[in-house]
Amino acid sequence: MNNIIFEENEYTLININDIDKIEDNFTTEFLDFCKKNKIKLPKKTSNRYKSLITMINNKNKYWTRNECDEFINKFNIETKDSIQLFNKFSQLGIDTNSGYMKGKLFIIYPYRICNKYKMRKNFNKNISKEDLNDEINKIKSTINFDYINVSNDKWQLGHKNPGLEDNTINNLILQPPIQAKYKDEYIFFDTLTKLPLPNKLKRLLKNNVIELSEKQIKDYYKLFKSLLK
């Protein structure tokens, strides 16, 4: 279980000047960890693969937005938001510092499975009370930091649906700054509830973040087909 977080002072800032190339192979230690825990790695041709293999080959290093930007510029990687390539590896099951702090990004070493991944795999089996409470506290902490403790003057007006050419009040919604990174990926019903746009939904399905049943797929198909009429 992950009650013991990590020693933050064990991680030092990455220097992009020290990275001469994107490595071809993960370390044996990391591959053994993935094999043992049945972790599916990103495709070798993807940008997430490039960022992950670089983080693994530079363990005990943390990244900020500045280093993420420097990395994609140095290696000519095209992306709308560099930080998105470095902060989602918990979705694969690899534990990171996500949810514990802001401004720094790193993969916890020694490697371990994150609680959220364990809960997805074992929620109806043998999840411990400690793991359950640990995950709940992480979620509460994130909500508190991103929504509750954000002063009113920092909230912004955003579009409910960025695909509509509608700047009236009907298509506007109040949001804290954290929502800005989702603005081109979701339709918002309210401040918290959102629906992924097609490209985002495709990535969520591809990365096994969500899964649809055959009946749900058929129901979605019927619904959207009817809208075209």
N, C-alpha and C positions, 0 to 999 in steps of 0.2 A: 504494500500500500504506500501511497505517496504523502504521508503526513509530513515527513521531513522534506522541506522544499529543496533548497540548495544554498550554497554559500555564494552570494553574489560577487564577493571580492575575488573569487576564483576565475572570473571571466574578465578578459581585457578587450579593449576596443580593437577591432580588426583594422589592419592597414592595407588598403587596396593596392598600394604600391608593392607590397610583398607578394601579390598574386600575379604570376607571370602568365599563367594559362589556366583554363578550366580543365581539371583532371579528367581522365578517361574512366577511372575505376574508383569505386567506393573502397574504403578500408575493409579488410577481412573481418575485423571486429564488428563493424556496422552491418555487413552482409549476414554474418552469423546471427546477429540480433534480429534482423528482419526475417530471416528464415525461421528462427525459433518462434517468432510471434506472428508469422504469416502476414507480414506487412507488404502490401503491394506498392512498389515504387513507381514514380511517374515515368512516362515514356522517355527514352533517351533523347528524342528530338525536341522535347518540351523545354520551355524556359524554367519551369519549376525543377526539372531534373538538374539543370545547370546551377541553380541557386542552392539546391539541396546538397549536391556533391561538393560544392565549394564550402558550405558550412561544415560538412562532415570532415573534410580534409583540413579544416582549420578549427579543430575542436577547442573548447574553452575560450572562444572569441564571441563577442557580442557585436551586433550591427545596429546602427541607427539609420534613419531615413537618408542621411547624407551618404553613408557608405553604400547603401542600396543603390542610390542614384549613380555614385561613382562606378559601381560594378557594372551596371547595365550600359553606361556610356563607354567604359573601357572596352567591353566585349561586344558592343554594337547589338545589344538585345533590345528588341522593340516591345514595349509594354506601356500601358496607360499609367500604371502606378507601380513603381519599382518595389515598394514595400510589400505589395501583395504576393510577390514571389518568395518572400522570406517568412511570412507570419502565419501560414496555414498548415504547417506540417503536423499539427496535432490531429487534423482530420484523417491523416494516414495512420495515426496511432502512436506517433513519436512524440514524447513529452517535451514541451518547450516551456519557456517562462511566461507564455501567454496567459493572461488572467491574474498574474501575480504582480506585474509592474507595467509601466508605460515608458515608451521612448527607447527601450532596448529590446533587441530580438536575439535569442540564442536557443540552441538545442541543448537540453540538460545532459550533462555527462557525469558519470556513466549513463549510457542510454537506458531508457525505461519506457514502458507503455503508459500513455496518459489515461487518466481516470475515465474521461468521456468515451474513449475507445473501449476500455474494459466494460463500461456500462452498456454500450451498444452490443457487445458480444455476450455479456453474462448477466444482463439485468434480471432475467427470469431464472437465473441459476443460483450462484453463490456469492453475490456481491456483498461485501462486508458493510457494516454500519459505518465504520470509519471512512471507507472509500466513498460511500454515499454522502456523508456529511461534508467530506472534503470537497467533493464536486459541487455540492449545493453552495458552500461558502465561496468557492471560486466564482460561481455564477452571480451570487449576490454582490460580491466585490466588484465585478465587472459592470453590472447594472448601476451600482452606486456611483462608480467613477465616471461612467459614460453618460448617465442620465440624471441621477438625483443631485449630485454635487456640482453640476454645471450651472453657473450663475445665469440668470435670466437674460442678461445683456449679451451673452454669447450664443443664444439660440438664434436660429436662422429660418427664413422662409424658403421652403423648397417645393419642388413640383411633386404632386402625387404620382403622375405618370409623365416621365420625361419624353415620351414619344408623341404626346399630344401638343399641338400648337395652340395651347390654351393658357393664357396668363391671368385668367380671372380667378376669383376667390375659390371657385369650384375645383380648381386644379392646384391649389396651394395648401401647404401644410407646415406647421411649426415643427422644427427638428433641432436637436442638439448637434454640435459639429461632427460627432462620430458618424452621423448618417450621410455626410457628404461623400464618403467613399463608396456608398451604395447607390448613389443618385442615378447612375446610368445602367444599373443592373436590376432594379426592382420597381414595381408599382406599389405605392404605399396606400393602405386603407386608412391608417391612422399613424400616430408617431411610432408605434412598435410593430404593428402588423403589416407584413409586406408579402408580395407575390413576385417570384423571380421572373424576369423577362426571358424570352426564348434562349438567348445565348448563355445566360447565367444558368438556366435550368439544365441546358445541355452539359455544362461543365460539372454541375452538381451530380448529375446522373453518371457521367463518365468517371468521376472520382469516387463514386460510391458513397457520397455524403448523404444522399437520399435514395430511396428505392420505391418504385411504383409497382403495384400488383397488376396483373393482366387486366383485371376488371377496371381498375382505375385508368389504365392507358386507353382502353376502349371507350370509357365514359368521357375522358378528355377529348378523344378523337371525335366522338359524336357531337360534343358541345361546340368545339371550335369549327367543325364542319358546318353546323347549323348557323353559326354567326356569319359565315361567308354568304349565306343566302339572304 
